[in-house]
Amino acid sequence: MNNTEALAETIRTLLAGQDLAILATRTNGAPHTSLVAFKAQDDLRGLLFVTGRATRKFGYLQSDDRASMLIDNRSHRGSDFRRAMALTARGRAMEITGENRTRMLNSYIARFPCLEGFARAPGCALMCLRVEGYSLVRRFQDVVELEF
């Protein structure tokens, strides 16, 4: 296994072990963060999430599709200083429509069956952060990048 494959596997494992991420958007140059339940696509190139169309985050993404997500595995213990990892995924967010929507929505609901009513509500949008790159930080200093 080469370094890129090993890094991709580390990222895949971290994403599979976490349900929530911090989504960062912006409006008029000011940052805004939101907590979202996400599902990573198998190829790591997309992170799915659902949001209401009437939310600030949806409006911000409509005016500027650039976004990032922070996913981490901290436990809020002293061991975090040695073991915690933080992953930033950056890219562009878009609403999933058309023929792919049903398949992708079903995969999201399979991960979060408790969110099915919310995810299928007419006022909600299935979104995908199309990942352009990942930045993984381990031990607060070890930073590695995976670019697409």
C-alpha positions in Angstrom: 0.0 0.0 0.0 1.5 3.4 -1.0 1.3 6.6 1.1 -1.8 7.9 -0.9 -3.7 4.7 -0.4 -2.8 4.6 3.3 -3.9 8.2 3.7 -7.2 7.5 1.9 -7.8 4.5 4.1 -7.1 6.6 7.3 -9.6 9.2 6.0 -12.2 6.6 5.1 -11.9 5.1 8.6 -12.3 8.5 10.3 -15.3 9.4 8.2 -17.0 6.1 8.8 -16.5 6.5 12.6 -18.2 9.9 12.8 -21.8 11.0 12.2 -21.5 14.8 12.6 -19.4 17.4 11.0 -19.1 21.2 11.2 -20.0 22.8 7.9 -18.4 26.1 7.2 -20.0 28.5 4.8 -19.7 32.2 4.2 -21.8 35.2 3.4 -20.5 38.7 2.6 -17.1 37.6 3.6 -18.1 36.4 7.1 -17.9 32.8 8.2 -20.9 30.8 9.4 -20.7 27.3 10.9 -23.4 24.6 11.3 -23.6 21.1 12.6 -24.7 18.5 10.0 -25.1 14.8 9.9 -23.0 13.6 6.9 -22.4 10.5 4.8 -19.2 10.0 2.9 -19.3 8.6 -0.6 -17.2 5.5 -1.1 -14.7 7.2 -3.4 -14.2 10.0 -0.8 -15.1 12.7 -3.4 -18.4 13.6 -1.9 -19.9 14.3 1.5 -23.7 14.2 1.6 -25.9 16.1 4.1 -29.5 17.4 4.3 -30.6 20.8 5.1 -33.8 22.8 5.0 -34.1 25.2 2.0 -35.2 27.9 4.4 -32.0 27.8 6.5 -29.1 30.3 6.5 -26.7 27.6 5.4 -28.7 26.7 2.3 -29.0 30.4 1.4 -25.3 31.0 1.9 -24.5 28.0 -0.2 -26.7 29.3 -3.0 -24.9 32.6 -3.0 -21.4 31.1 -2.6 -21.0 27.3 -3.1 -17.5 27.2 -1.6 -17.6 25.3 1.8 -15.6 23.1 4.0 -16.4 20.4 6.6 -14.5 19.6 9.8 -14.7 16.1 11.1 -12.8 15.0 14.1 -12.6 12.1 16.6 -11.8 13.9 19.8 -13.0 12.3 23.0 -12.6 15.3 25.3 -9.9 13.5 27.3 -6.2 14.2 27.8 -5.4 11.5 25.3 -6.7 13.7 22.6 -3.4 15.6 22.6 -1.8 12.4 21.2 -4.6 10.6 19.4 -7.1 13.0 18.1 -7.4 13.7 14.4 -9.1 16.5 12.6 -10.0 16.3 9.0 -10.9 19.3 6.8 -12.7 18.6 3.5 -12.9 21.6 1.2 -14.8 21.9 -2.0 -18.1 23.1 -3.5 -21.5 22.3 -2.3 -24.4 21.6 -4.6 -28.0 20.3 -4.3 -28.5 16.8 -5.7 -31.4 16.7 -8.1 -32.4 14.4 -11.0 -31.9 10.7 -11.4 -29.1 10.4 -8.8 -31.1 12.0 -6.0 -33.1 8.9 -5.1 -30.1 6.6 -4.9 -28.0 9.1 -3.0 -30.8 10.0 -0.6 -31.5 6.3 0.1 -27.8 5.8 1.0 -27.9 8.8 3.3 -31.1 7.4 5.0 -29.5 4.0 5.3 -26.8 5.6 7.4 -29.3 7.8 9.4 -32.7 6.0 9.5 -33.8 8.3 12.3 -33.6 11.3 9.9 -35.7 9.8 7.2 -38.8 12.0 7.8 -36.6 15.1 7.8 -34.5 14.0 4.8 -37.6 13.2 2.7 -39.5 16.4 3.6 -40.4 18.6 0.6 -38.7 21.6 2.2 -35.3 19.8 2.5 -32.5 19.6 0.1 -30.0 16.8 -0.3 -26.6 18.4 -0.6 -23.2 17.2 -1.6 -19.9 18.8 -0.8 -17.9 17.9 -3.9 -14.5 17.4 -2.2 -11.5 19.0 -3.9 -9.1 18.1 -1.2 -8.6 16.9 2.4 -6.2 18.1 5.1 -5.7 15.7 8.0 -4.0 16.9 11.2 -2.7 14.3 13.7 -0.9 15.0 16.9 -1.6 18.7 16.4 1.4 19.0 14.1 1.4 16.2 11.5 -0.5 17.6 8.5 -1.0 15.6 5.4 -3.0 16.5 2.3 -5.0 14.4 -0.2 -5.9 16.3 -3.4 -8.3 15.3 -6.1 
